[in-house]
Amino acid sequence: MASKWGLRRLTKAAALELAPDGVRVCSVHPGAIRTRMTAGFGDAYTAGQPIPRFGDPEEVARMVLFIVMDATFSTGSEFIVDGGILAGAPAVLTPDE
């Protein structure tokens, strides 16, 4: 967790330093992504997040492509690809609500 916060601050510092040279600096922060490393993890691992599944590597790649091609006025930005986990637990409504 500390390393992600360090990367976030580094992203902002580098963006401020390099913006005058026309260099944009952004970072991508993926959550649970289905890879060989996570192949043994079951559905219970992602059940508590708003989008209750593992992301695909292609979804992260599409975010990077968006940053490079379309987010040309963004620098110092953090792009989150985590199925909504940082937004919090999904609301659970009971029939009385």
Phi and psi restraints in degrees (range 20) as a CNS / XPLOR table:
assign (resid 1 and name C) (resid 2 and name N)
       (resid 2 and name CA) (resid 2 and name C) 1.0 -62.6 20.0 2
assign (resid 2 and name N) (resid 2 and name CA)
       (resid 2 and name C) (resid 3 and name N) 1.0 -34.3 20.0 2
assign (resid 2 and name C) (resid 3 and name N)
       (resid 3 and name CA) (resid 3 and name C) 1.0 -67.2 20.0 2
assign (resid 3 and name N) (resid 3 and name CA)
       (resid 3 and name C) (resid 4 and name N) 1.0 -35.7 20.0 2
assign (resid 3 and name C) (resid 4 and name N)
       (resid 4 and name CA) (resid 4 and name C) 1.0 -66.3 20.0 2
assign (resid 4 and name N) (resid 4 and name CA)
       (resid 4 and name C) (resid 5 and name N) 1.0 -40.8 20.0 2
assign (resid 4 and name C) (resid 5 and name N)
       (resid 5 and name CA) (resid 5 and name C) 1.0 -66.0 20.0 2
assign (resid 5 and name N) (resid 5 and name CA)
       (resid 5 and name C) (resid 6 and name N) 1.0 -37.1 20.0 2
assign (resid 5 and name C) (resid 6 and name N)
       (resid 6 and name CA) (resid 6 and name C) 1.0 -63.1 20.0 2
assign (resid 6 and name N) (resid 6 and name CA)
       (resid 6 and name C) (resid 7 and name N) 1.0 -41.3 20.0 2
assign (resid 6 and name C) (resid 7 and name N)
       (resid 7 and name CA) (resid 7 and name C) 1.0 -65.7 20.0 2
assign (resid 7 and name N) (resid 7 and name CA)
       (resid 7 and name C) (resid 8 and name N) 1.0 -37.9 20.0 2
assign (resid 7 and name C) (resid 8 and name N)
       (resid 8 and name CA) (resid 8 and name C) 1.0 -61.7 20.0 2
assign (resid 8 and name N) (resid 8 and name CA)
       (resid 8 and name C) (resid 9 and name N) 1.0 -45.6 20.0 2
assign (resid 8 and name C) (resid 9 and name N)
       (resid 9 and name CA) (resid 9 and name C) 1.0 -67.6 20.0 2
assign (resid 9 and name N) (resid 9 and name CA)
       (resid 9 and name C) (resid 10 and name N) 1.0 -40.0 20.0 2
assign (resid 9 and name C) (resid 10 and name N)
       (resid 10 and name CA) (resid 10 and name C) 1.0 -61.5 20.0 2
assign (resid 10 and name N) (resid 10 and name CA)
       (resid 10 and name C) (resid 11 and name N) 1.0 -39.3 20.0 2
assign (resid 10 and name C) (resid 11 and name N)
       (resid 11 and name CA) (resid 11 and name C) 1.0 -58.3 20.0 2
assign (resid 11 and name N) (resid 11 and name CA)
       (resid 11 and name C) (resid 12 and name N) 1.0 -47.1 20.0 2
assign (resid 11 and name C) (resid 12 and name N)
       (resid 12 and name CA) (resid 12 and name C) 1.0 -67.7 20.0 2
assign (resid 12 and name N) (resid 12 and name CA)
       (resid 12 and name C) (resid 13 and name N) 1.0 -43.0 20.0 2
assign (resid 12 and name C) (resid 13 and name N)
       (resid 13 and name CA) (resid 13 and name C) 1.0 -63.9 20.0 2
assign (resid 13 and name N) (resid 13 and name CA)
       (resid 13 and name C) (resid 14 and name N) 1.0 -44.8 20.0 2
assign (resid 13 and name C) (resid 14 and name N)
       (resid 14 and name CA) (resid 14 and name C) 1.0 -65.7 20.0 2
assign (resid 14 and name N) (resid 14 and name CA)
       (resid 14 and name C) (resid 15 and name N) 1.0 -37.4 20.0 2
assign (resid 14 and name C) (resid 15 and name N)
       (resid 15 and name CA) (resid 15 and name C) 1.0 -62.5 20.0 2
assign (resid 15 and name N) (resid 15 and name CA)
       (resid 15 and name C) (resid 16 and name N) 1.0 -43.4 20.0 2
assign (resid 15 and name C) (resid 16 and name N)
       (resid 16 and name CA) (resid 16 and name C) 1.0 -64.9 20.0 2
assign (resid 16 and name N) (resid 16 and name CA)
       (resid 16 and name C) (resid 17 and name N) 1.0 -39.0 20.0 2
assign (resid 16 and name C) (resid 17 and name N)
       (resid 17 and name CA) (resid 17 and name C) 1.0 -73.6 20.0 2
assign (resid 17 and name N) (resid 17 and name CA)
       (resid 17 and name C) (resid 18 and name N) 1.0 -35.7 20.0 2
assign (resid 17 and name C) (resid 18 and name N)
       (resid 18 and name CA) (resid 18 and name C) 1.0 -97.1 20.0 2
assign (resid 18 and name N) (resid 18 and name CA)
       (resid 18 and name C) (resid 19 and name N) 1.0 -12.1 20.0 2
assign (resid 18 and name C) (resid 19 and name N)
       (resid 19 and name CA) (resid 19 and name C) 1.0 -57.0 20.0 2
assign (resid 19 and name N) (resid 19 and name CA)
       (resid 19 and name C) (resid 20 and name N) 1.0 -40.9 20.0 2
assign (resid 19 and name C) (resid 20 and name N)
       (resid 20 and name CA) (resid 20 and name C) 1.0 -60.1 20.0 2
assign (resid 20 and name N) (resid 20 and name CA)
       (resid 20 and name C) (resid 21 and name N) 1.0 -22.0 20.0 2
assign (resid 20 and name C) (resid 21 and name N)
       (resid 21 and name CA) (resid 21 and name C) 1.0 -92.8 20.0 2
assign (resid 21 and name N) (resid 21 and name CA)
       (resid 21 and name C) (resid 22 and name N) 1.0 5.1 20.0 2
assign (resid 21 and name C) (resid 22 and name N)
       (resid 22 and name CA) (resid 22 and name C) 1.0 80.6 20.0 2
assign (resid 22 and name N) (resid 22 and name CA)
       (resid 22 and name C) (resid 23 and name N) 1.0 15.4 20.0 2
assign (resid 22 and name C) (resid 23 and name N)
       (resid 23 and name CA) (resid 23 and name C) 1.0 -98.2 20.0 2
assign (resid 23 and name N) (resid 23 and name CA)
       (resid 23 and name C) (resid 24 and name N) 1.0 126.4 20.0 2
assign (resid 23 and name C) (resid 24 and name N)
       (resid 24 and name CA) (resid 24 and name C) 1.0 -96.2 20.0 2
assign (resid 24 and name N) (resid 24 and name CA)
       (resid 24 and name C) (resid 25 and name N) 1.0 141.8 20.0 2
assign (resid 24 and name C) (resid 25 and name N)
       (resid 25 and name CA) (resid 25 and name C) 1.0 -129.5 20.0 2
assign (resid 25 and name N) (resid 25 and name CA)
       (resid 25 and name C) (resid 26 and name N) 1.0 118.9 20.0 2
assign (resid 25 and name C) (resid 26 and name N)
       (resid 26 and name CA) (resid 26 and name C) 1.0 -133.0 20.0 2
assign (resid 26 and name N) (resid 26 and name CA)
       (resid 26 and name C) (resid 27 and name N) 1.0 162.4 20.0 2
assign (resid 26 and name C) (resid 27 and name N)
       (resid 27 and name CA) (resid 27 and name C) 1.0 -131.0 20.0 2
assign (resid 27 and name N) (resid 27 and name CA)
       (resid 27 and name C) (resid 28 and name N) 1.0 151.7 20.0 2
assign (resid 27 and name C) (resid 28 and name N)
       (resid 28 and name CA) (resid 28 and name C) 1.0 -115.3 20.0 2
assign (resid 28 and name N) (resid 28 and name CA)
       (resid 28 and name C) (resid 29 and name N) 1.0 131.2 20.0 2
assign (resid 28 and name C) (resid 29 and name N)
       (resid 29 and name CA) (resid 29 and name C) 1.0 -123.1 20.0 2
assign (resid 29 and name N) (resid 29 and name CA)
       (resid 29 and name C) (resid 30 and name N) 1.0 93.0 20.0 2
assign (resid 29 and name C) (resid 30 and name N)
       (resid 30 and name CA) (resid 30 and name C) 1.0 -80.7 20.0 2
assign (resid 30 and name N) (resid 30 and name CA)
       (resid 30 and name C) (resid 31 and name N) 1.0 154.0 20.0 2
assign (resid 30 and name C) (resid 31 and name N)
       (resid 31 and name CA) (resid 31 and name C) 1.0 -96.6 20.0 2
assign (resid 31 and name N) (resid 31 and name CA)
       (resid 31 and name C) (resid 32 and name N) 1.0 -133.5 20.0 2
assign (resid 31 and name C) (resid 32 and name N)
       (resid 32 and name CA) (resid 32 and name C) 1.0 -74.6 20.0 2
assign (resid 32 and name N) (resid 32 and name CA)
       (resid 32 and name C) (resid 33 and name N) 1.0 111.2 20.0 2
assign (resid 32 and name C) (resid 33 and name N)
       (resid 33 and name CA) (resid 33 and name C) 1.0 -117.5 20.0 2
assign (resid 33 and name N) (resid 33 and name CA)
       (resid 33 and name C) (resid 34 and name N) 1.0 135.5 20.0 2
assign (resid 33 and name C) (resid 34 and name N)
       (resid 34 and name CA) (resid 34 and name C) 1.0 -73.8 20.0 2
assign (resid 34 and name N) (resid 34 and name CA)
       (resid 34 and name C) (resid 35 and name N) 1.0 109.4 20.0 2
assign (resid 34 and name C) (resid 35 and name N)
       (resid 35 and name CA) (resid 35 and name C) 1.0 -135.9 20.0 2
assign (resid 35 and name N) (resid 35 and name CA)
       (resid 35 and name C) (resid 36 and name N) 1.0 179.9 20.0 2
assign (resid 35 and name C) (resid 36 and name N)
       (resid 36 and name CA) (resid 36 and name C) 1.0 -60.3 20.0 2
assign (resid 36 and name N) (resid 36 and name CA)
       (resid 36 and name C) (resid 37 and name N) 1.0 -34.0 20.0 2
assign (resid 36 and name C) (resid 37 and name N)
       (resid 37 and name CA) (resid 37 and name C) 1.0 -66.8 20.0 2
assign (resid 37 and name N) (resid 37 and name CA)
       (resid 37 and name C) (resid 38 and name N) 1.0 -32.0 20.0 2
assign (resid 37 and name C) (resid 38 and name N)
       (resid 38 and name CA) (resid 38 and name C) 1.0 -102.1 20.0 2
assign (resid 38 and name N) (resid 38 and name CA)
       (resid 38 and name C) (resid 39 and name N) 1.0 7.8 20.0 2
assign (resid 38 and name C) (resid 39 and name N)
       (resid 39 and name CA) (resid 39 and name C) 1.0 -58.0 20.0 2
assign (resid 39 and name N) (resid 39 and name CA)
       (resid 39 and name C) (resid 40 and name N) 1.0 -31.2 20.0 2
assign (resid 39 and name C) (resid 40 and name N)
       (resid 40 and name CA) (resid 40 and name C) 1.0 -83.7 20.0 2
assign (resid 40 and name N) (resid 40 and name CA)
       (resid 40 and name C) (resid 41 and name N) 1.0 -5.9 20.0 2
assign (resid 40 and name C) (resid 41 and name N)
       (resid 41 and name CA) (resid 41 and name C) 1.0 -81.4 20.0 2
assign (resid 41 and name N) (resid 41 and name CA)
       (resid 41 and name C) (resid 42 and name N) 1.0 133.7 20.0 2
assign (resid 41 and name C) (resid 42 and name N)
       (resid 42 and name CA) (resid 42 and name C) 1.0 -87.6 20.0 2
assign (resid 42 and name N) (resid 42 and name CA)
       (resid 42 and name C) (resid 43 and name N) 1.0 179.8 20.0 2
assign (resid 42 and name C) (resid 43 and name N)
       (resid 43 and name CA) (resid 43 and name C) 1.0 -62.9 20.0 2
assign (resid 43 and name N) (resid 43 and name CA)
       (resid 43 and name C) (resid 44 and name N) 1.0 -24.1 20.0 2
assign (resid 43 and name C) (resid 44 and name N)
       (resid 44 and name CA) (resid 44 and name C) 1.0 -62.4 20.0 2
assign (resid 44 and name N) (resid 44 and name CA)
       (resid 44 and name C) (resid 45 and name N) 1.0 -26.5 20.0 2
assign (resid 44 and name C) (resid 45 and name N)
       (resid 45 and name CA) (resid 45 and name C) 1.0 -62.5 20.0 2
assign (resid 45 and name N) (resid 45 and name CA)
       (resid 45 and name C) (resid 46 and name N) 1.0 -34.9 20.0 2
assign (resid 45 and name C) (resid 46 and name N)
       (resid 46 and name CA) (resid 46 and name C) 1.0 -108.0 20.0 2
assign (resid 46 and name N) (resid 46 and name CA)
       (resid 46 and name C) (resid 47 and name N) 1.0 4.6 20.0 2
assign (resid 46 and name C) (resid 47 and name N)
       (resid 47 and name CA) (resid 47 and name C) 1.0 -61.1 20.0 2
assign (resid 47 and name N) (resid 47 and name CA)
       (resid 47 and name C) (resid 48 and name N) 1.0 -28.8 20.0 2
assign (resid 47 and name C) (resid 48 and name N)
       (resid 48 and name CA) (resid 48 and name C) 1.0 -87.7 20.0 2
assign (resid 48 and name N) (resid 48 and name CA)
       (resid 48 and name C) (resid 49 and name N) 1.0 0.1 20.0 2
assign (resid 48 and name C) (resid 49 and name N)
       (resid 49 and name CA) (resid 49 and name C) 1.0 -95.7 20.0 2
assign (resid 49 and name N) (resid 49 and name CA)
       (resid 49 and name C) (resid 50 and name N) 1.0 157.0 20.0 2
assign (resid 49 and name C) (resid 50 and name N)
       (resid 50 and name CA) (resid 50 and name C) 1.0 -54.9 20.0 2
assign (resid 50 and name N) (resid 50 and name CA)
       (resid 50 and name C) (resid 51 and name N) 1.0 -41.5 20.0 2
assign (resid 50 and name C) (resid 51 and name N)
       (resid 51 and name CA) (resid 51 and name C) 1.0 -103.9 20.0 2
assign (resid 51 and name N) (resid 51 and name CA)
       (resid 51 and name C) (resid 52 and name N) 1.0 97.4 20.0 2
assign (resid 51 and name C) (resid 52 and name N)
       (resid 52 and name CA) (resid 52 and name C) 1.0 -80.0 20.0 2
assign (resid 52 and name N) (resid 52 and name CA)
       (resid 52 and name C) (resid 53 and name N) 1.0 66.0 20.0 2
assign (resid 52 and name C) (resid 53 and name N)
       (resid 53 and name CA) (resid 53 and name C) 1.0 -159.1 20.0 2
assign (resid 53 and name N) (resid 53 and name CA)
       (resid 53 and name C) (resid 54 and name N) 1.0 166.6 20.0 2
assign (resid 53 and name C) (resid 54 and name N)
       (resid 54 and name CA) (resid 54 and name C) 1.0 -76.3 20.0 2
assign (resid 54 and name N) (resid 54 and name CA)
       (resid 54 and name C) (resid 55 and name N) 1.0 145.9 20.0 2
assign (resid 54 and name C) (resid 55 and name N)
       (resid 55 and name CA) (resid 55 and name C) 1.0 -80.0 20.0 2
assign (resid 55 and name N) (resid 55 and name CA)
       (resid 55 and name C) (resid 56 and name N) 1.0 162.5 20.0 2
assign (resid 55 and name C) (resid 56 and name N)
       (resid 56 and name CA) (resid 56 and name C) 1.0 -98.5 20.0 2
assign (resid 56 and name N) (resid 56 and name CA)
       (resid 56 and name C) (resid 57 and name N) 1.0 146.8 20.0 2
assign (resid 56 and name C) (resid 57 and name N)
       (resid 57 and name CA) (resid 57 and name C) 1.0 -54.5 20.0 2
assign (resid 57 and name N) (resid 57 and name CA)
       (resid 57 and name C) (resid 58 and name N) 1.0 -32.4 20.0 2
assign (resid 57 and name C) (resid 58 and name N)
       (resid 58 and name CA) (resid 58 and name C) 1.0 -63.2 20.0 2
assign (resid 58 and name N) (resid 58 and name CA)
       (resid 58 and name C) (resid 59 and name N) 1.0 -30.9 20.0 2
assign (resid 58 and name C) (resid 59 and name N)
       (resid 59 and name CA) (resid 59 and name C) 1.0 -67.8 20.0 2
assign (resid 59 and name N) (resid 59 and name CA)
       (resid 59 and name C) (resid 60 and name N) 1.0 -37.1 20.0 2
assign (resid 59 and name C) (resid 60 and name N)
       (resid 60 and name CA) (resid 60 and name C) 1.0 -68.5 20.0 2
assign (resid 60 and name N) (resid 60 and name CA)
       (resid 60 and name C) (resid 61 and name N) 1.0 -42.7 20.0 2
assign (resid 60 and name C) (resid 61 and name N)
       (resid 61 and name CA) (resid 61 and name C) 1.0 -61.0 20.0 2
assign (resid 61 and name N) (resid 61 and name CA)
       (resid 61 and name C) (resid 62 and name N) 1.0 -38.8 20.0 2
assign (resid 61 and name C) (resid 62 and name N)
       (resid 62 and name CA) (resid 62 and name C) 1.0 -66.3 20.0 2
assign (resid 62 and name N) (resid 62 and name CA)
       (resid 62 and name C) (resid 63 and name N) 1.0 -33.8 20.0 2
assign (resid 62 and name C) (resid 63 and name N)
       (resid 63 and name CA) (resid 63 and name C) 1.0 -65.6 20.0 2
assign (resid 63 and name N) (resid 63 and name CA)
       (resid 63 and name C) (resid 64 and name N) 1.0 -43.9 20.0 2
assign (resid 63 and name C) (resid 64 and name N)
       (resid 64 and name CA) (resid 64 and name C) 1.0 -61.9 20.0 2
assign (resid 64 and name N) (resid 64 and name CA)
       (resid 64 and name C) (resid 65 and name N) 1.0 -42.8 20.0 2
assign (resid 64 and name C) (resid 65 and name N)
       (resid 65 and name CA) (resid 65 and name C) 1.0 -60.9 20.0 2
assign (resid 65 and name N) (resid 65 and name CA)
       (resid 65 and name C) (resid 66 and name N) 1.0 -41.9 20.0 2
assign (resid 65 and name C) (resid 66 and name N)
       (resid 66 and name CA) (resid 66 and name C) 1.0 -59.6 20.0 2
assign (resid 66 and name N) (resid 66 and name CA)
       (resid 66 and name C) (resid 67 and name N) 1.0 -45.3 20.0 2
assign (resid 66 and name C) (resid 67 and name N)
       (resid 67 and name CA) (resid 67 and name C) 1.0 -61.5 20.0 2
assign (resid 67 and name N) (resid 67 and name CA)
       (resid 67 and name C) (resid 68 and name N) 1.0 -45.0 20.0 2
assign (resid 67 and name C) (resid 68 and name N)
       (resid 68 and name CA) (resid 68 and name C) 1.0 -70.0 20.0 2
assign (resid 68 and name N) (resid 68 and name CA)
       (resid 68 and name C) (resid 69 and name N) 1.0 -42.5 20.0 2
assign (resid 68 and name C) (resid 69 and name N)
       (resid 69 and name CA) (resid 69 and name C) 1.0 -92.2 20.0 2
assign (resid 69 and name N) (resid 69 and name CA)
       (resid 69 and name C) (resid 70 and name N) 1.0 -36.7 20.0 2
assign (resid 69 and name C) (resid 70 and name N)
       (resid 70 and name CA) (resid 70 and name C) 1.0 -115.4 20.0 2
assign (resid 70 and name N) (resid 70 and name CA)
       (resid 70 and name C) (resid 71 and name N) 1.0 -29.3 20.0 2
assign (resid 70 and name C) (resid 71 and name N)
       (resid 71 and name CA) (resid 71 and name C) 1.0 -88.9 20.0 2
assign (resid 71 and name N) (resid 71 and name CA)
       (resid 71 and name C) (resid 72 and name N) 1.0 52.3 20.0 2
assign (resid 71 and name C) (resid 72 and name N)
       (resid 72 and name CA) (resid 72 and name C) 1.0 -75.2 20.0 2
assign (resid 72 and name N) (resid 72 and name CA)
       (resid 72 and name C) (resid 73 and name N) 1.0 -7.4 20.0 2
assign (resid 72 and name C) (resid 73 and name N)
       (resid 73 and name CA) (resid 73 and name C) 1.0 -107.6 20.0 2
assign (resid 73 and name N) (resid 73 and name CA)
       (resid 73 and name C) (resid 74 and name N) 1.0 15.4 20.0 2
assign (resid 73 and name C) (resid 74 and name N)
       (resid 74 and name CA) (resid 74 and name C) 1.0 -106.8 20.0 2
assign (resid 74 and name N) (resid 74 and name CA)
       (resid 74 and name C) (resid 75 and name N) 1.0 132.6 20.0 2
assign (resid 74 and name C) (resid 75 and name N)
       (resid 75 and name CA) (resid 75 and name C) 1.0 -152.5 20.0 2
assign (resid 75 and name N) (resid 75 and name CA)
       (resid 75 and name C) (resid 76 and name N) 1.0 148.0 20.0 2
assign (resid 75 and name C) (resid 76 and name N)
       (resid 76 and name CA) (resid 76 and name C) 1.0 73.1 20.0 2
assign (resid 76 and name N) (resid 76 and name CA)
       (resid 76 and name C) (resid 77 and name N) 1.0 15.0 20.0 2
assign (resid 76 and name C) (resid 77 and name N)
       (resid 77 and name CA) (resid 77 and name C) 1.0 -97.8 20.0 2
assign (resid 77 and name N) (resid 77 and name CA)
       (resid 77 and name C) (resid 78 and name N) 1.0 148.9 20.0 2
assign (resid 77 and name C) (resid 78 and name N)
       (resid 78 and name CA) (resid 78 and name C) 1.0 -109.8 20.0 2
assign (resid 78 and name N) (resid 78 and name CA)
       (resid 78 and name C) (resid 79 and name N) 1.0 125.1 20.0 2
assign (resid 78 and name C) (resid 79 and name N)
       (resid 79 and name CA) (resid 79 and name C) 1.0 -108.5 20.0 2
assign (resid 79 and name N) (resid 79 and name CA)
       (resid 79 and name C) (resid 80 and name N) 1.0 122.0 20.0 2
assign (resid 79 and name C) (resid 80 and name N)
       (resid 80 and name CA) (resid 80 and name C) 1.0 -101.7 20.0 2
assign (resid 80 and name N) (resid 80 and name CA)
       (resid 80 and name C) (resid 81 and name N) 1.0 130.6 20.0 2
assign (resid 80 and name C) (resid 81 and name N)
       (resid 81 and name CA) (resid 81 and name C) 1.0 -128.9 20.0 2
assign (resid 81 and name N) (resid 81 and name CA)
       (resid 81 and name C) (resid 82 and name N) 1.0 77.9 20.0 2
assign (resid 81 and name C) (resid 82 and name N)
       (resid 82 and name CA) (resid 82 and name C) 1.0 -134.1 20.0 2
assign (resid 82 and name N) (resid 82 and name CA)
       (resid 82 and name C) (resid 83 and name N) 1.0 15.7 20.0 2
assign (resid 82 and name C) (resid 83 and name N)
       (resid 83 and name CA) (resid 83 and name C) 1.0 68.0 20.0 2
assign (resid 83 and name N) (resid 83 and name CA)
       (resid 83 and name C) (resid 84 and name N) 1.0 16.1 20.0 2
assign (resid 83 and name C) (resid 84 and name N)
       (resid 84 and name CA) (resid 84 and name C) 1.0 87.9 20.0 2
assign (resid 84 and name N) (resid 84 and name CA)
       (resid 84 and name C) (resid 85 and name N) 1.0 8.2 20.0 2
assign (resid 84 and name C) (resid 85 and name N)
       (resid 85 and name CA) (resid 85 and name C) 1.0 -60.6 20.0 2
assign (resid 85 and name N) (resid 85 and name CA)
       (resid 85 and name C) (resid 86 and name N) 1.0 -34.8 20.0 2
assign (resid 85 and name C) (resid 86 and name N)
       (resid 86 and name CA) (resid 86 and name C) 1.0 -73.1 20.0 2
assign (resid 86 and name N) (resid 86 and name CA)
       (resid 86 and name C) (resid 87 and name N) 1.0 -16.3 20.0 2
assign (resid 86 and name C) (resid 87 and name N)
       (resid 87 and name CA) (resid 87 and name C) 1.0 -73.7 20.0 2
assign (resid 87 and name N) (resid 87 and name CA)
       (resid 87 and name C) (resid 88 and name N) 1.0 -21.6 20.0 2
assign (resid 87 and name C) (resid 88 and name N)
       (resid 88 and name CA) (resid 88 and name C) 1.0 116.1 20.0 2
assign (resid 88 and name N) (resid 88 and name CA)
       (resid 88 and name C) (resid 89 and name N) 1.0 -178.7 20.0 2
assign (resid 88 and name C) (resid 89 and name N)
       (resid 89 and name CA) (resid 89 and name C) 1.0 -72.6 20.0 2
assign (resid 89 and name N) (resid 89 and name CA)
       (resid 89 and name C) (resid 90 and name N) 1.0 142.5 20.0 2
assign (resid 89 and name C) (resid 90 and name N)
       (resid 90 and name CA) (resid 90 and name C) 1.0 -65.6 20.0 2
assign (resid 90 and name N) (resid 90 and name CA)
       (resid 90 and name C) (resid 91 and name N) 1.0 147.3 20.0 2
assign (resid 90 and name C) (resid 91 and name N)
       (resid 91 and name CA) (resid 91 and name C) 1.0 -69.2 20.0 2
assign (resid 91 and name N) (resid 91 and name CA)
       (resid 91 and name C) (resid 92 and name N) 1.0 138.2 20.0 2
assign (resid 91 and name C) (resid 92 and name N)
       (resid 92 and name CA) (resid 92 and name C) 1.0 -115.6 20.0 2
assign (resid 92 and name N) (resid 92 and name CA)
       (resid 92 and name C) (resid 93 and name N) 1.0 115.5 20.0 2
assign (resid 92 and name C) (resid 93 and name N)
       (resid 93 and name CA) (resid 93 and name C) 1.0 -95.5 20.0 2
assign (resid 93 and name N) (resid 93 and name CA)
       (resid 93 and name C) (resid 94 and name N) 1.0 140.1 20.0 2
assign (resid 93 and name C) (resid 94 and name N)
       (resid 94 and name CA) (resid 94 and name C) 1.0 -98.6 20.0 2
assign (resid 94 and name N) (resid 94 and name CA)
       (resid 94 and name C) (resid 95 and name N) 1.0 160.3 20.0 2
assign (resid 94 and name C) (resid 95 and name N)
       (resid 95 and name CA) (resid 95 and name C) 1.0 -56.7 20.0 2
assign (resid 95 and name N) (resid 95 and name CA)
       (resid 95 and name C) (resid 96 and name N) 1.0 -26.0 20.0 2
assign (resid 95 and name C) (resid 96 and name N)
       (resid 96 and name CA) (resid 96 and name C) 1.0 -75.9 20.0 2
assign (resid 96 and name N) (resid 96 and name CA)
       (resid 96 and name C) (resid 97 and name N) 1.0 -14.0 20.0 2
